[in-house]
Amino acid sequence: MSLAPIFDKARAEGRGVLVGCMPAGFPTVEGGIEAMRAMVAAGVDVIEVELPYSDPVMDGPVIQRASEIALAGRVRTADVLRTIEAVAQAGAPVVMMTYWNPIERYGVDRFARDFASAGGAGLITPDLIPDEAQEWLAASDRHGLDRVFLVAPASTDERLEMTAAHCRGFVYATSVMGVTGARAQTSMAAPALVERLRRFTELPIGVGLGVRDGAQAAAVAGYADGVIVGSALIRCLLDAPDLNSGLDALRALSADLAQGVRDADRAPSA
């Protein structure tokens, strides 16, 4: 399943795409699947499944804690693939956010094959740059997978152009320099980064790092094609006394965020 149709549909409707992140295996494998299905039912357009990793250099404390819980529960790559299959069957495109080491250990082509067979649409690879991604570029082409690389406010124009040229699905624009996490205000650097990036690509641009509610989602969806939310959604489960309470909070926040991307005052260039 490609990401292009969901972005095309949202553009035709004059709205942004909501991408919601959740680590597989958190709080348990089955609980995580239930949570992601609840997000889809509440209006999240794309599910970003994070493969829990022991050294998540880009992730903030909320995602790190959720990943630690998943790893302590002995989640395995097979569980992650099963999660992707279950969520894809719920009707939403699924991307995986993963550091490169687990893919390399699994076997790049084998991973691409198994991920595609599970119904995955593509991978976000925060610690892999296109310059060093020849094996992944080839595997993603063989198995028809989207590939999402990251750009940042400090990226040069040359780097923006080169990175966007190797992306498929969308380009991930990190709105701040640093680790992920919900913030009281979204980054002021993000609109300028998106404007710069649009000079080099017609691909959709997703902005991540910092969104925590519907009002912020609306603000970001005013200039970006996708709004990527992780920590705020994960905190719904992390802070809850039990899974059912967490799911209730997760549904409410997902619906608020989904309404936000639909209420945005879209920029003409988006």
N, C-alpha and C positions, 0 to 999 in steps of 0.2 A: 504494500500500500504506500503510495507516494504522498508527500505532504502538499503537493501543488493544488489538488482539488479543494482542500479545506481553506487555503489562502485565497484561491480564486473565488470561492463561494462567499467568504467574508468580505472581500473587496467589492463584489457585486452588491452585497447588502450594506455597504458603506460603514463597515465596522472593523475592529481589530480581532485578532485570533488570541484566545486565552490558552496558554500552555501552562499546565500545572505539574509540578515535580513532586515525586514521592520515592524514597528508596524502597527497593524490593526487600521483602523480609521484615519490614517494620510496620507495626510492632511484632508481628509474626508474618509468615508467608501468607497464610489465609487472611489474616487481618489486613495486610497490605493490599491484597487483591480486592477485598471488600471496600477498602478506603478509596482505591482508584476507581472502582465502579461507581461509588457514590459521587465522586468528583465529576465523572462523565454525565451521570444522571442530573447533576445540578447545573450543567452548562459548560464545563471545561471542554474545550475543543480538541486539544492534543494533550496526551499524557506523556510526560517525560519521566521514564523509569530510571532511577539511578542505581547503578551496580555498586553495592557497598564495597568500600575499599579502605584498607588500613592506613593509608597515607594520603588523605584527600586534601591536597595543598590549596585548592581553590575554594573549598567549602568552608563556610562559617560554622560557629559552634552548634547551631541547631541541627544542621544536616550532619555534622560530624557525630553528634550524640545519637541521632536516629540510626546512622550507619553502624555505630558501635553496638547498639542494641540488636540490629540485624545480624551482625557478625557474631555476637555472643550467642545468638540463637542458631548459629551454625548454618546460615543461609549459604547456598552454593549457586554456582552459575546455572545449574540445571533448574533451580528454583526461580532464578531471575527469568529464564526463558519461559518457564511455565507461567509466571506472572504476566509476561508480555503477551503470551497466547490468550490468556483469560481476559486481559483488558482489551486486546484487539477485537475479541469476540463481542465485547460490549459496544462496539461501534465507533470507537475513536482511534485515529492514527496514534501509533506509539513510537516515540523515539527513545533511545537509551542514552543517558549521560554516563560516560565511563572514562576512567583514566586508561592509559594505553597498556600498562603492564598486564592486567588480567587478560586482555585480548591476545597479547603476544604469547602469554603462557598457554592459553587455550588453543592457539593456532589461528592465524589471521583469516585464512580462507575458510577454515572449518567454522570459525565463529560467525563470519558473514553468512555462510550457508545456513547454519542453525538459527541465527537471528531472523533471517528472511523467512525461513520455514515456519517460525513461530508467529509470523505476521508483523514483524517490526518494519518500520518505514525507513529509519536511518539512525545514525549515531552522531552525538555531540561529543567531541573529543577535546577537552580543555587543555590537556598537556601535549597535544600532538599538533605540530604546525605543518602546513602543506609542503614546506621544503623537505620534510623528513617523512612524508606520508606515502611514498611511492607504493608500498605494499598494500596499504589500505585503499588508495585510489584505485588500484587494479582490482582488488577484491570487491569493492563496492560497485564497480562497473560490472563485474561478472554476475553479481547477484542482485542488481537493480536497486541498490540502497542509496538513500540520500546521505549526504555527508555535510556536517555543520561544523565549521571552524569558527574561532572567536577572534574578534577585533576589540581594541580598547581605545580610550581617549588618546593615549600616547602613541598609537599606531601612526606611522607615516602614510602619506598618500600612496606611495609605492607598495607598502605592506597591505593597505586596504584593497587596492586593485588586485594584487596577487592572491590574497586570501579569498576575496569574493569570487574570483575566477575559478577557484577550486571547490567552491561550495555548491551544493545541490539541495534544494528544499527551502532553506533560508540561511541568512547570515546572522550569527549571534553577536550582537553588540553589547559588550559589558559596560554598564553605565557608570561604573566607578572603578578606580584602580584598587584592587584588594579582594578580600574574600567575600563570599555571599552573605546575605542576611537582610531581614526586613529593616527598613529605616523610616524615621519620622518624615523625611522628605526624600523624594527621588532626586537623582543626580542632575545638576544643572548642565553637566557636560554631555548628557545623553542626546539631547536634541541636536547639538552641534555635530556630534559624531555621526548620527543618522543622516544629517544633511550632507556631510562630507562623503559618506559611504554611497549615497544615492548617485553621486557623480560617476561611480564606477560599476554599478550593477543595477539590473532590473529585478533581481531576486527580492523576495520579501525580506524585511529586516525585523528580527525579534530583539527586544531589549530585556535584559535580565539584571538582577541584583538590586533589590531594595523594595519592591512593591509589596504592600501589606494590606491594602483594602481597595474597595471599589473606586473611591475617589482618585487614588493614585493610579489605578489601572486605567481609568478614563483619561487622565492626564497623559500617560505614556501612549495610549492608543490614539491620541490625537496626532502624533507624528510618526509612530512606528506601526508596522504591520502586525507584530506579535508582542504580547506582554507575557513574560515568563516569570512565574511565581513559584517559589520553593519554600523558603523558611517559614513564611506566614502560614501556609497550609500544613506543613509538618508540625508546627507548634500546636495546632489544634489537637493532634493526637498526643503529642509529647506532654502537654500540660493537663490533659484530661485524667480524671480519676479512674476511668474505665473506658473500654473501647466504644461502647454505645454512646456515651457522652461525647467522646472525641469525634465520632462519626456525625453526630448532630451539629457540632461546631464546624466540622469540615464542610458539611453540606451548606450551612449558612454562609460561610465565607466564600465558598466556591460560587454560590448564587450571586453574592454581592459583587465579586470580581467579574463574573460573566455579564452582569448588568452594566458594570463599569465600561467594559470594552464595547458594549453596544450603545452606550450613551455618549461616547466620546465625540467631541467636535473635531472631525477628521480634517487634517491638513490637505490642501488640494493635491500635493505631490504624493500622498500616500495611496 
